[in-house]
Amino acid sequence: MQKTDPGAAPGQIEQLVKTSLDDDKAENIIAIDLTGKSAIADTMVIASGRSQRHVSAIADHLLRRLKSGGQKGVTVEGLEAGDWVLVDAGDVIVHIFRPEVRNFYNIEKMWMMDIETPESASSS
């Protein structure tokens, strides 16, 4: 994954992503600031869908909204399987998981050190 010409400011892309995920009823949406942590993107957004079909639909709608919003060079992986879809929108990377897959890989733990996740908040 490499950064691409965004076509829109990173803050605008992030807001479009969050709005799209929220509109499609994605669950446990978390945005992680990667500034200074990684060169792959400025922000990583992680969300869950309730099923494979829901994950794929969320990702498909997000792709359409990014493209209609003028975002260039958007790529996607895993759309057909619907377990874990990765959307690379340049400065914003989006991971959409089924809950079981998200819990298994727990990528939030890799990127978030001092930020409480919904799962850790409910267990404390």
Backbone atoms as SQL, in Angstrom:
CREATE TABLE atoms (id INTEGER PRIMARY KEY, chain TEXT, resi INTEGER, resn TEXT, atom TEXT, x REAL, y REAL, z REAL);
INSERT INTO atoms VALUES
  (1, 'A', 1, 'MET', 'N', 0.832, -1.172, 0.000),
  (2, 'A', 1, 'MET', 'CA', 0.000, 0.000, 0.000),
  (3, 'A', 1, 'MET', 'C', 0.875, 1.233, 0.000),
  (4, 'A', 2, 'GLN', 'N', 0.579, 2.148, -0.906),
  (5, 'A', 2, 'GLN', 'CA', 1.332, 3.375, -0.921),
  (6, 'A', 2, 'GLN', 'C', 0.362, 4.536, -0.951),
  (7, 'A', 3, 'LYS', 'N', 0.810, 5.652, -0.416),
  (8, 'A', 3, 'LYS', 'CA', -0.028, 6.836, -0.437),
  (9, 'A', 3, 'LYS', 'C', -0.253, 7.257, -1.879),
  (10, 'A', 4, 'THR', 'N', -1.459, 7.722, -2.152),
  (11, 'A', 4, 'THR', 'CA', -1.796, 8.177, -3.480),
  (12, 'A', 4, 'THR', 'C', -2.221, 9.630, -3.416),
  (13, 'A', 5, 'ASP', 'N', -2.359, 10.259, -4.579),
  (14, 'A', 5, 'ASP', 'CA', -2.886, 11.605, -4.636),
  (15, 'A', 5, 'ASP', 'C', -4.320, 11.552, -4.121),
  (16, 'A', 6, 'PRO', 'N', -4.610, 12.162, -2.981),
  (17, 'A', 6, 'PRO', 'CA', -5.899, 11.956, -2.344),
  (18, 'A', 6, 'PRO', 'C', -7.094, 12.537, -3.067),
  (19, 'A', 7, 'GLY', 'N', -6.952, 13.655, -3.755),
  (20, 'A', 7, 'GLY', 'CA', -8.123, 14.259, -4.372),
  (21, 'A', 7, 'GLY', 'C', -8.922, 15.075, -3.374),
  (22, 'A', 8, 'ALA', 'N', -8.778, 14.823, -2.093),
  (23, 'A', 8, 'ALA', 'CA', -9.451, 15.568, -1.028),
  (24, 'A', 8, 'ALA', 'C', -8.519, 15.589, 0.168),
  (25, 'A', 9, 'ALA', 'N', -8.724, 16.549, 1.047),
  (26, 'A', 9, 'ALA', 'CA', -7.883, 16.660, 2.241),
  (27, 'A', 9, 'ALA', 'C', -8.115, 15.462, 3.153),
  (28, 'A', 10, 'PRO', 'N', -7.060, 14.997, 3.858),
  (29, 'A', 10, 'PRO', 'CA', -7.211, 13.831, 4.737),
  (30, 'A', 10, 'PRO', 'C', -8.363, 13.960, 5.736),
  (31, 'A', 11, 'GLY', 'N', -8.561, 15.144, 6.313),
  (32, 'A', 11, 'GLY', 'CA', -9.665, 15.340, 7.256),
  (33, 'A', 11, 'GLY', 'C', -11.018, 15.145, 6.607),
  (34, 'A', 12, 'GLN', 'N', -11.142, 15.574, 5.362),
  (35, 'A', 12, 'GLN', 'CA', -12.390, 15.390, 4.626),
  (36, 'A', 12, 'GLN', 'C', -12.620, 13.916, 4.312),
  (37, 'A', 13, 'ILE', 'N', -11.564, 13.223, 3.953),
  (38, 'A', 13, 'ILE', 'CA', -11.672, 11.793, 3.649),
  (39, 'A', 13, 'ILE', 'C', -12.093, 11.046, 4.908),
  (40, 'A', 14, 'GLU', 'N', -11.431, 11.346, 6.025),
  (41, 'A', 14, 'GLU', 'CA', -11.765, 10.682, 7.286),
  (42, 'A', 14, 'GLU', 'C', -13.219, 10.919, 7.656),
  (43, 'A', 15, 'GLN', 'N', -13.700, 12.155, 7.505),
  (44, 'A', 15, 'GLN', 'CA', -15.095, 12.454, 7.834),
  (45, 'A', 15, 'GLN', 'C', -16.046, 11.714, 6.912),
  (46, 'A', 16, 'LEU', 'N', -15.735, 11.649, 5.620),
  (47, 'A', 16, 'LEU', 'CA', -16.562, 10.914, 4.674),
  (48, 'A', 16, 'LEU', 'C', -16.624, 9.440, 5.065),
  (49, 'A', 17, 'VAL', 'N', -15.469, 8.870, 5.436),
  (50, 'A', 17, 'VAL', 'CA', -15.405, 7.470, 5.850),
  (51, 'A', 17, 'VAL', 'C', -16.281, 7.244, 7.079),
  (52, 'A', 18, 'LYS', 'N', -16.112, 8.065, 8.101),
  (53, 'A', 18, 'LYS', 'CA', -16.885, 7.896, 9.340),
  (54, 'A', 18, 'LYS', 'C', -18.380, 8.038, 9.086),
  (55, 'A', 19, 'THR', 'N', -18.758, 9.013, 8.271),
  (56, 'A', 19, 'THR', 'CA', -20.175, 9.218, 7.956),
  (57, 'A', 19, 'THR', 'C', -20.737, 8.011, 7.212),
  (58, 'A', 20, 'SER', 'N', -19.985, 7.507, 6.230),
  (59, 'A', 20, 'SER', 'CA', -20.430, 6.349, 5.470),
  (60, 'A', 20, 'SER', 'C', -20.606, 5.126, 6.370),
  (61, 'A', 21, 'LEU', 'N', -19.613, 4.878, 7.223),
  (62, 'A', 21, 'LEU', 'CA', -19.693, 3.733, 8.138),
  (63, 'A', 21, 'LEU', 'C', -20.889, 3.866, 9.076),
  (64, 'A', 22, 'ASP', 'N', -21.085, 5.063, 9.593),
  (65, 'A', 22, 'ASP', 'CA', -22.207, 5.311, 10.506),
  (66, 'A', 22, 'ASP', 'C', -23.547, 5.141, 9.780),
  (67, 'A', 23, 'ASP', 'N', -23.657, 5.684, 8.571),
  (68, 'A', 23, 'ASP', 'CA', -24.894, 5.560, 7.795),
  (69, 'A', 23, 'ASP', 'C', -25.246, 4.104, 7.522),
  (70, 'A', 24, 'ASP', 'N', -24.224, 3.264, 7.339),
  (71, 'A', 24, 'ASP', 'CA', -24.452, 1.849, 7.034),
  (72, 'A', 24, 'ASP', 'C', -24.485, 0.957, 8.268),
  (73, 'A', 25, 'LYS', 'N', -24.577, 1.588, 9.427),
  (74, 'A', 25, 'LYS', 'CA', -24.732, 0.869, 10.706),
  (75, 'A', 25, 'LYS', 'C', -23.541, -0.012, 11.062),
  (76, 'A', 26, 'ALA', 'N', -22.331, 0.424, 10.673),
  (77, 'A', 26, 'ALA', 'CA', -21.130, -0.279, 11.132),
  (78, 'A', 26, 'ALA', 'C', -21.051, -0.115, 12.650),
  (79, 'A', 27, 'GLU', 'N', -20.415, -1.052, 13.296),
  (80, 'A', 27, 'GLU', 'CA', -20.342, -1.053, 14.758),
  (81, 'A', 27, 'GLU', 'C', -18.913, -0.837, 15.237),
  (82, 'A', 28, 'ASN', 'N', -18.782, -0.319, 16.460),
  (83, 'A', 28, 'ASN', 'CA', -17.484, -0.131, 17.116),
  (84, 'A', 28, 'ASN', 'C', -16.464, 0.563, 16.218),
  (85, 'A', 29, 'ILE', 'N', -16.848, 1.709, 15.697),
  (86, 'A', 29, 'ILE', 'CA', -15.976, 2.476, 14.794),
  (87, 'A', 29, 'ILE', 'C', -14.902, 3.178, 15.625),
  (88, 'A', 30, 'ILE', 'N', -13.652, 2.951, 15.248),
  (89, 'A', 30, 'ILE', 'CA', -12.513, 3.561, 15.937),
  (90, 'A', 30, 'ILE', 'C', -11.593, 4.183, 14.885),
  (91, 'A', 31, 'ALA', 'N', -11.178, 5.418, 15.124),
  (92, 'A', 31, 'ALA', 'CA', -10.196, 6.074, 14.254),
  (93, 'A', 31, 'ALA', 'C', -8.895, 6.202, 15.037),
  (94, 'A', 32, 'ILE', 'N', -7.804, 5.801, 14.419),
  (95, 'A', 32, 'ILE', 'CA', -6.486, 5.840, 15.055),
  (96, 'A', 32, 'ILE', 'C', -5.594, 6.791, 14.265),
  (97, 'A', 33, 'ASP', 'N', -5.034, 7.770, 14.942),
  (98, 'A', 33, 'ASP', 'CA', -4.118, 8.714, 14.318),
  (99, 'A', 33, 'ASP', 'C', -2.768, 8.029, 14.145),
  (100, 'A', 34, 'LEU', 'N', -2.326, 7.904, 12.905),
  (101, 'A', 34, 'LEU', 'CA', -1.051, 7.246, 12.612),
  (102, 'A', 34, 'LEU', 'C', 0.075, 8.244, 12.342),
  (103, 'A', 35, 'THR', 'N', -0.223, 9.520, 12.467),
  (104, 'A', 35, 'THR', 'CA', 0.785, 10.542, 12.202),
  (105, 'A', 35, 'THR', 'C', 2.007, 10.293, 13.086),
  (106, 'A', 36, 'GLY', 'N', 3.154, 10.164, 12.449),
  (107, 'A', 36, 'GLY', 'CA', 4.398, 9.906, 13.169),
  (108, 'A', 36, 'GLY', 'C', 4.614, 8.452, 13.552),
  (109, 'A', 37, 'LYS', 'N', 3.611, 7.588, 13.352),
  (110, 'A', 37, 'LYS', 'CA', 3.735, 6.164, 13.682),
  (111, 'A', 37, 'LYS', 'C', 3.982, 5.314, 12.451),
  (112, 'A', 38, 'SER', 'N', 3.488, 5.791, 11.289),
  (113, 'A', 38, 'SER', 'CA', 3.588, 5.001, 10.074),
  (114, 'A', 38, 'SER', 'C', 3.552, 5.904, 8.856),
  (115, 'A', 39, 'ALA', 'N', 4.225, 5.465, 7.810),
  (116, 'A', 39, 'ALA', 'CA', 4.211, 6.202, 6.544),
  (117, 'A', 39, 'ALA', 'C', 3.091, 5.732, 5.618),
  (118, 'A', 40, 'ILE', 'N', 2.363, 4.676, 5.995),
  (119, 'A', 40, 'ILE', 'CA', 1.340, 4.135, 5.099),
  (120, 'A', 40, 'ILE', 'C', 0.099, 5.015, 5.014),
  (121, 'A', 41, 'ALA', 'N', -0.212, 5.744, 6.085),
  (122, 'A', 41, 'ALA', 'CA', -1.417, 6.573, 6.112),
  (123, 'A', 41, 'ALA', 'C', -1.341, 7.516, 7.303),
  (124, 'A', 42, 'ASP', 'N', -2.236, 8.502, 7.302),
  (125, 'A', 42, 'ASP', 'CA', -2.343, 9.415, 8.440),
  (126, 'A', 42, 'ASP', 'C', -3.348, 8.913, 9.464),
  (127, 'A', 43, 'THR', 'N', -4.358, 8.172, 8.989),
  (128, 'A', 43, 'THR', 'CA', -5.429, 7.692, 9.864),
  (129, 'A', 43, 'THR', 'C', -5.817, 6.275, 9.473),
  (130, 'A', 44, 'MET', 'N', -6.082, 5.455, 10.485),
  (131, 'A', 44, 'MET', 'CA', -6.636, 4.124, 10.265),
  (132, 'A', 44, 'MET', 'C', -8.003, 4.096, 10.942),
  (133, 'A', 45, 'VAL', 'N', -9.004, 3.664, 10.204),
  (134, 'A', 45, 'VAL', 'CA', -10.343, 3.539, 10.757),
  (135, 'A', 45, 'VAL', 'C', -10.694, 2.058, 10.767),
  (136, 'A', 46, 'ILE', 'N', -11.192, 1.588, 11.910),
  (137, 'A', 46, 'ILE', 'CA', -11.543, 0.179, 12.084),
  (138, 'A', 46, 'ILE', 'C', -13.013, 0.113, 12.488),
  (139, 'A', 47, 'ALA', 'N', -13.745, -0.810, 11.858),
  (140, 'A', 47, 'ALA', 'CA', -15.167, -0.955, 12.161),
  (141, 'A', 47, 'ALA', 'C', -15.572, -2.413, 11.980),
  (142, 'A', 48, 'SER', 'N', -16.735, -2.745, 12.500),
  (143, 'A', 48, 'SER', 'CA', -17.269, -4.103, 12.363),
  (144, 'A', 48, 'SER', 'C', -18.624, -4.072, 11.671),
  (145, 'A', 49, 'GLY', 'N', -18.886, -5.150, 10.929),
  (146, 'A', 49, 'GLY', 'CA', -20.203, -5.402, 10.371),
  (147, 'A', 49, 'GLY', 'C', -20.746, -6.651, 11.042),
  (148, 'A', 50, 'ARG', 'N', -22.042, -6.853, 10.968),
  (149, 'A', 50, 'ARG', 'CA', -22.662, -7.974, 11.691),
  (150, 'A', 50, 'ARG', 'C', -22.493, -9.326, 11.002),
  (151, 'A', 51, 'SER', 'N', -22.239, -9.321, 9.685),
  (152, 'A', 51, 'SER', 'CA', -22.134, -10.568, 8.923),
  (153, 'A', 51, 'SER', 'C', -21.254, -10.311, 7.705),
  (154, 'A', 52, 'GLN', 'N', -20.942, -11.381, 6.974),
  (155, 'A', 52, 'GLN', 'CA', -20.156, -11.212, 5.752),
  (156, 'A', 52, 'GLN', 'C', -20.863, -10.290, 4.766),
  (157, 'A', 53, 'ARG', 'N', -22.138, -10.472, 4.622),
  (158, 'A', 53, 'ARG', 'CA', -22.916, -9.638, 3.700),
  (159, 'A', 53, 'ARG', 'C', -22.894, -8.175, 4.145),
  (160, 'A', 54, 'HIS', 'N', -23.049, -7.940, 5.442),
  (161, 'A', 54, 'HIS', 'CA', -23.039, -6.575, 5.968),
  (162, 'A', 54, 'HIS', 'C', -21.665, -5.928, 5.768),
  (163, 'A', 55, 'VAL', 'N', -20.592, -6.663, 6.048),
  (164, 'A', 55, 'VAL', 'CA', -19.226, -6.145, 5.853),
  (165, 'A', 55, 'VAL', 'C', -19.022, -5.763, 4.389),
  (166, 'A', 56, 'SER', 'N', -19.406, -6.637, 3.473),
  (167, 'A', 56, 'SER', 'CA', -19.239, -6.358, 2.044),
  (168, 'A', 56, 'SER', 'C', -20.072, -5.158, 1.600),
  (169, 'A', 57, 'ALA', 'N', -21.288, -5.052, 2.108),
  (170, 'A', 57, 'ALA', 'CA', -22.156, -3.920, 1.745),
  (171, 'A', 57, 'ALA', 'C', -21.588, -2.601, 2.269),
  (172, 'A', 58, 'ILE', 'N', -21.109, -2.600, 3.505),
  (173, 'A', 58, 'ILE', 'CA', -20.497, -1.396, 4.082),
  (174, 'A', 58, 'ILE', 'C', -19.321, -0.957, 3.210),
  (175, 'A', 59, 'ALA', 'N', -18.469, -1.909, 2.842),
  (176, 'A', 59, 'ALA', 'CA', -17.285, -1.600, 2.040),
  (177, 'A', 59, 'ALA', 'C', -17.672, -1.120, 0.646),
  (178, 'A', 60, 'ASP', 'N', -18.630, -1.761, 0.028),
  (179, 'A', 60, 'ASP', 'CA', -19.068, -1.367, -1.307),
  (180, 'A', 60, 'ASP', 'C', -19.623, 0.058, -1.297),
  (181, 'A', 61, 'HIS', 'N', -20.455, 0.360, -0.311),
  (182, 'A', 61, 'HIS', 'CA', -21.009, 1.713, -0.211),
  (183, 'A', 61, 'HIS', 'C', -19.908, 2.738, 0.036),
  (184, 'A', 62, 'LEU', 'N', -18.940, 2.382, 0.872),
  (185, 'A', 62, 'LEU', 'CA', -17.824, 3.288, 1.148),
  (186, 'A', 62, 'LEU', 'C', -17.034, 3.563, -0.136),
  (187, 'A', 63, 'LEU', 'N', -16.745, 2.527, -0.900),
  (188, 'A', 63, 'LEU', 'CA', -16.021, 2.703, -2.168),
  (189, 'A', 63, 'LEU', 'C', -16.763, 3.655, -3.105),
  (190, 'A', 64, 'ARG', 'N', -18.060, 3.461, -3.226),
  (191, 'A', 64, 'ARG', 'CA', -18.867, 4.318, -4.106),
  (192, 'A', 64, 'ARG', 'C', -18.831, 5.768, -3.631),
  (193, 'A', 65, 'ARG', 'N', -18.934, 5.955, -2.317),
  (194, 'A', 65, 'ARG', 'CA', -18.934, 7.330, -1.778),
  (195, 'A', 65, 'ARG', 'C', -17.574, 7.997, -1.947),
  (196, 'A', 66, 'LEU', 'N', -16.506, 7.245, -1.744),
  (197, 'A', 66, 'LEU', 'CA', -15.170, 7.808, -1.931),
  (198, 'A', 66, 'LEU', 'C', -14.964, 8.225, -3.386),
  (199, 'A', 67, 'LYS', 'N', -15.350, 7.358, -4.302),
  (200, 'A', 67, 'LYS', 'CA', -15.168, 7.667, -5.720),
  (201, 'A', 67, 'LYS', 'C', -16.047, 8.834, -6.146),
  (202, 'A', 68, 'SER', 'N', -17.299, 8.872, -5.694),
  (203, 'A', 68, 'SER', 'CA', -18.171, 9.997, -6.063),
  (204, 'A', 68, 'SER', 'C', -17.725, 11.288, -5.381),
  (205, 'A', 69, 'GLY', 'N', -16.985, 11.162, -4.275),
  (206, 'A', 69, 'GLY', 'CA', -16.425, 12.329, -3.601),
  (207, 'A', 69, 'GLY', 'C', -15.120, 12.810, -4.212),
  (208, 'A', 70, 'GLY', 'N', -14.686, 12.160, -5.280),
  (209, 'A', 70, 'GLY', 'CA', -13.487, 12.598, -5.984),
  (210, 'A', 70, 'GLY', 'C', -12.194, 11.966, -5.513),
  (211, 'A', 71, 'GLN', 'N', -12.283, 10.980, -4.637),
  (212, 'A', 71, 'GLN', 'CA', -11.073, 10.322, -4.146),
  (213, 'A', 71, 'GLN', 'C', -10.474, 9.457, -5.250),
  (214, 'A', 72, 'LYS', 'N', -9.207, 9.657, -5.508),
  (215, 'A', 72, 'LYS', 'CA', -8.524, 8.929, -6.578),
  (216, 'A', 72, 'LYS', 'C', -7.660, 7.794, -6.011),
  (217, 'A', 73, 'GLY', 'N', -7.482, 6.740, -6.795),
  (218, 'A', 73, 'GLY', 'CA', -6.578, 5.660, -6.418),
  (219, 'A', 73, 'GLY', 'C', -7.037, 4.789, -5.271),
  (220, 'A', 74, 'VAL', 'N', -8.337, 4.698, -5.030),
  (221, 'A', 74, 'VAL', 'CA', -8.861, 3.861, -3.948),
  (222, 'A', 74, 'VAL', 'C', -8.725, 2.392, -4.354),
  (223, 'A', 75, 'THR', 'N', -8.157, 1.580, -3.460),
  (224, 'A', 75, 'THR', 'CA', -8.050, 0.146, -3.717),
  (225, 'A', 75, 'THR', 'C', -8.746, -0.616, -2.598),
  (226, 'A', 76, 'VAL', 'N', -9.114, -1.853, -2.891),
  (227, 'A', 76, 'VAL', 'CA', -9.839, -2.670, -1.916),
  (228, 'A', 76, 'VAL', 'C', -9.334, -4.108, -1.985),
  (229, 'A', 77, 'GLU', 'N', -9.301, -4.759, -0.835),
  (230, 'A', 77, 'GLU', 'CA', -8.938, -6.177, -0.717),
  (231, 'A', 77, 'GLU', 'C', -9.993, -6.861, 0.150),
  (232, 'A', 78, 'GLY', 'N', -10.381, -8.072, -0.225),
  (233, 'A', 78, 'GLY', 'CA', -11.258, -8.887, 0.606),
  (234, 'A', 78, 'GLY', 'C', -12.742, -8.647, 0.446),
  (235, 'A', 79, 'LEU', 'N', -13.140, -7.888, -0.544),
  (236, 'A', 79, 'LEU', 'CA', -14.557, -7.543, -0.703),
  (237, 'A', 79, 'LEU', 'C', -15.432, -8.765, -0.944),
  (238, 'A', 80, 'GLU', 'N', -14.942, -9.709, -1.736),
  (239, 'A', 80, 'GLU', 'CA', -15.759, -10.881, -2.074),
  (240, 'A', 80, 'GLU', 'C', -15.983, -11.785, -0.863),
  (241, 'A', 81, 'ALA', 'N', -14.952, -11.989, -0.051),
  (242, 'A', 81, 'ALA', 'CA', -15.075, -12.885, 1.102),
  (243, 'A', 81, 'ALA', 'C', -15.921, -12.271, 2.211),
  (244, 'A', 82, 'GLY', 'N', -15.735, -10.975, 2.475),
  (245, 'A', 82, 'GLY', 'CA', -16.556, -10.289, 3.463),
  (246, 'A', 82, 'GLY', 'C', -16.202, -10.559, 4.909),
  (247, 'A', 83, 'ASP', 'N', -15.058, -11.187, 5.174),
  (248, 'A', 83, 'ASP', 'CA', -14.637, -11.390, 6.561),
  (249, 'A', 83, 'ASP', 'C', -13.838, -10.197, 7.072),
  (250, 'A', 84, 'TRP', 'N', -12.943, -9.698, 6.215),
  (251, 'A', 84, 'TRP', 'CA', -12.075, -8.567, 6.540),
  (252, 'A', 84, 'TRP', 'C', -11.828, -7.831, 5.233),
  (253, 'A', 85, 'VAL', 'N', -12.364, -6.629, 5.131),
  (254, 'A', 85, 'VAL', 'CA', -12.182, -5.819, 3.932),
  (255, 'A', 85, 'VAL', 'C', -11.273, -4.653, 4.274),
  (256, 'A', 86, 'LEU', 'N', -10.264, -4.461, 3.441),
  (257, 'A', 86, 'LEU', 'CA', -9.333, -3.355, 3.585),
  (258, 'A', 86, 'LEU', 'C', -9.583, -2.375, 2.453),
  (259, 'A', 87, 'VAL', 'N', -9.851, -1.119, 2.800),
  (260, 'A', 87, 'VAL', 'CA', -10.033, -0.064, 1.816),
  (261, 'A', 87, 'VAL', 'C', -8.893, 0.928, 2.010),
  (262, 'A', 88, 'ASP', 'N', -8.081, 1.094, 0.969),
  (263, 'A', 88, 'ASP', 'CA', -6.953, 2.021, 1.010),
  (264, 'A', 88, 'ASP', 'C', -7.350, 3.272, 0.245),
  (265, 'A', 89, 'ALA', 'N', -7.606, 4.343, 0.986),
  (266, 'A', 89, 'ALA', 'CA', -8.008, 5.618, 0.383),
  (267, 'A', 89, 'ALA', 'C', -6.869, 6.627, 0.472),
  (268, 'A', 90, 'GLY', 'N', -5.642, 6.139, 0.394),
  (269, 'A', 90, 'GLY', 'CA', -4.485, 7.032, 0.439),
  (270, 'A', 90, 'GLY', 'C', -4.086, 7.360, 1.859),
  (271, 'A', 91, 'ASP', 'N', -4.481, 8.531, 2.331),
  (272, 'A', 91, 'ASP', 'CA', -4.116, 8.956, 3.681),
  (273, 'A', 91, 'ASP', 'C', -4.995, 8.329, 4.761),
  (274, 'A', 92, 'VAL', 'N', -6.051, 7.641, 4.348),
  (275, 'A', 92, 'VAL', 'CA', -6.943, 6.968, 5.299),
  (276, 'A', 92, 'VAL', 'C', -7.077, 5.502, 4.880),
  (277, 'A', 93, 'ILE', 'N', -6.747, 4.615, 5.807),
  (278, 'A', 93, 'ILE', 'CA', -6.884, 3.172, 5.607),
  (279, 'A', 93, 'ILE', 'C', -8.075, 2.709, 6.443),
  (280, 'A', 94, 'VAL', 'N', -8.950, 1.902, 5.847),
  (281, 'A', 94, 'VAL', 'CA', -10.151, 1.441, 6.538),
  (282, 'A', 94, 'VAL', 'C', -10.161, -0.079, 6.581),
  (283, 'A', 95, 'HIS', 'N', -10.342, -0.632, 7.783),
  (284, 'A', 95, 'HIS', 'CA', -10.500, -2.071, 7.980),
  (285, 'A', 95, 'HIS', 'C', -11.933, -2.304, 8.441),
  (286, 'A', 96, 'ILE', 'N', -12.648, -3.182, 7.743),
  (287, 'A', 96, 'ILE', 'CA', -14.014, -3.537, 8.130),
  (288, 'A', 96, 'ILE', 'C', -14.035, -5.050, 8.346),
  (289, 'A', 97, 'PHE', 'N', -14.395, -5.455, 9.550),
  (290, 'A', 97, 'PHE', 'CA', -14.325, -6.853, 9.955),
  (291, 'A', 97, 'PHE', 'C', -15.690, -7.412, 10.349),
  (292, 'A', 98, 'ARG', 'N', -15.802, -8.739, 10.266),
  (293, 'A', 98, 'ARG', 'CA', -16.831, -9.428, 11.047),
  (294, 'A', 98, 'ARG', 'C', -16.309, -9.422, 12.483),
  (295, 'A', 99, 'PRO', 'N', -17.160, -9.361, 13.495),
  (296, 'A', 99, 'PRO', 'CA', -16.687, -9.251, 14.882),
  (297, 'A', 99, 'PRO', 'C', -15.706, -10.344, 15.302),
  (298, 'A', 100, 'GLU', 'N', -15.944, -11.596, 14.880),
  (299, 'A', 100, 'GLU', 'CA', -15.060, -12.690, 15.277),
  (300, 'A', 100, 'GLU', 'C', -13.658, -12.507, 14.700),
  (301, 'A', 101, 'VAL', 'N', -13.596, -12.056, 13.467),
  (302, 'A', 101, 'VAL', 'CA', -12.311, -11.848, 12.796),
  (303, 'A', 101, 'VAL', 'C', -11.583, -10.665, 13.441),
  (304, 'A', 102, 'ARG', 'N', -12.331, -9.621, 13.760),
  (305, 'A', 102, 'ARG', 'CA', -11.737, -8.454, 14.421),
  (306, 'A', 102, 'ARG', 'C', -11.151, -8.841, 15.773),
  (307, 'A', 103, 'ASN', 'N', -11.877, -9.613, 16.533),
  (308, 'A', 103, 'ASN', 'CA', -11.370, -10.049, 17.843),
  (309, 'A', 103, 'ASN', 'C', -10.133, -10.930, 17.693),
  (310, 'A', 104, 'PHE', 'N', -10.110, -11.784, 16.684),
  (311, 'A', 104, 'PHE', 'CA', -8.971, -12.681, 16.481),
  (312, 'A', 104, 'PHE', 'C', -7.700, -11.901, 16.165),
  (313, 'A', 105, 'TYR', 'N', -7.772, -10.966, 15.208),
  (314, 'A', 105, 'TYR', 'CA', -6.582, -10.223, 14.789),
  (315, 'A', 105, 'TYR', 'C', -6.249, -9.051, 15.706),
  (316, 'A', 106, 'ASN', 'N', -7.255, -8.449, 16.316),
  (317, 'A', 106, 'ASN', 'CA', -7.082, -7.377, 17.300),
  (318, 'A', 106, 'ASN', 'C', -6.035, -6.348, 16.869),
  (319, 'A', 107, 'ILE', 'N', -6.181, -5.809, 15.657),
  (320, 'A', 107, 'ILE', 'CA', -5.179, -4.863, 15.168),
  (321, 'A', 107, 'ILE', 'C', -5.185, -3.543, 15.931),
  (322, 'A', 108, 'GLU', 'N', -6.271, -3.241, 16.636),
  (323, 'A', 108, 'GLU', 'CA', -6.279, -2.030, 17.475),
  (324, 'A', 108, 'GLU', 'C', -5.137, -2.065, 18.480),
  (325, 'A', 109, 'LYS', 'N', -4.905, -3.242, 19.054),
  (326, 'A', 109, 'LYS', 'CA', -3.873, -3.383, 20.078),
  (327, 'A', 109, 'LYS', 'C', -2.493, -3.027, 19.518),
  (328, 'A', 110, 'MET', 'N', -2.263, -3.364, 18.250),
  (329, 'A', 110, 'MET', 'CA', -0.977, -3.090, 17.620),
  (330, 'A', 110, 'MET', 'C', -0.735, -1.584, 17.470),
  (331, 'A', 111, 'TRP', 'N', -1.807, -0.817, 17.200),
  (332, 'A', 111, 'TRP', 'CA', -1.655, 0.602, 16.883),
  (333, 'A', 111, 'TRP', 'C', -2.028, 1.539, 18.023),
  (334, 'A', 112, 'MET', 'N', -2.806, 1.057, 18.974),
  (335, 'A', 112, 'MET', 'CA', -3.279, 1.931, 20.055),
  (336, 'A', 112, 'MET', 'C', -2.611, 1.537, 21.361),
  (337, 'A', 113, 'MET', 'N', -1.916, 2.478, 21.957),
  (338, 'A', 113, 'MET', 'CA', -1.250, 2.182, 23.221),
  (339, 'A', 113, 'MET', 'C', -2.030, 2.714, 24.413),
  (340, 'A', 114, 'ASP', 'N', -2.454, 3.955, 24.343),
  (341, 'A', 114, 'ASP', 'CA', -3.067, 4.596, 25.503),
  (342, 'A', 114, 'ASP', 'C', -4.542, 4.909, 25.300),
  (343, 'A', 115, 'ILE', 'N', -5.150, 4.423, 24.223),
  (344, 'A', 115, 'ILE', 'CA', -6.531, 4.728, 23.926),
  (345, 'A', 115, 'ILE', 'C', -7.373, 3.504, 24.290),
  (346, 'A', 116, 'GLU', 'N', -8.450, 3.743, 25.005),
  (347, 'A', 116, 'GLU', 'CA', -9.318, 2.649, 25.433),
  (348, 'A', 116, 'GLU', 'C', -10.257, 2.253, 24.309),
  (349, 'A', 117, 'THR', 'N', -10.354, 0.963, 24.005),
  (350, 'A', 117, 'THR', 'CA', -11.268, 0.460, 22.989),
  (351, 'A', 117, 'THR', 'C', -12.616, 0.151, 23.635),
  (352, 'A', 118, 'PRO', 'N', -13.700, 0.052, 22.863),
  (353, 'A', 118, 'PRO', 'CA', -15.010, -0.283, 23.444),
  (354, 'A', 118, 'PRO', 'C', -14.966, -1.605, 24.220),
  (355, 'A', 119, 'GLU', 'N', -14.191, -2.585, 23.716),
  (356, 'A', 119, 'GLU', 'CA', -14.126, -3.875, 24.394),
  (357, 'A', 119, 'GLU', 'C', -13.437, -3.746, 25.763),
  (358, 'A', 120, 'SER', 'N', -12.343, -2.975, 25.833),
  (359, 'A', 120, 'SER', 'CA', -11.644, -2.845, 27.114),
  (360, 'A', 120, 'SER', 'C', -12.436, -1.974, 28.078),
  (361, 'A', 121, 'ALA', 'N', -13.206, -1.020, 27.561),
  (362, 'A', 121, 'ALA', 'CA', -14.006, -0.161, 28.425),
  (363, 'A', 121, 'ALA', 'C', -15.101, -0.960, 29.115),
  (364, 'A', 122, 'SER', 'N', -15.687, -1.930, 28.402),
  (365, 'A', 122, 'SER', 'CA', -16.779, -2.706, 28.991),
  (366, 'A', 122, 'SER', 'C', -16.268, -3.758, 29.981),
  (367, 'A', 123, 'SER', 'N', -14.980, -4.132, 29.888),
  (368, 'A', 123, 'SER', 'CA', -14.459, -5.148, 30.790),
  (369, 'A', 123, 'SER', 'C', -13.864, -4.561, 32.057),
  (370, 'A', 124, 'SER', 'N', -13.696, -3.223, 32.126),
  (371, 'A', 124, 'SER', 'CA', -13.119, -2.649, 33.334),
  (372, 'A', 124, 'SER', 'C', -14.155, -2.216, 34.325);
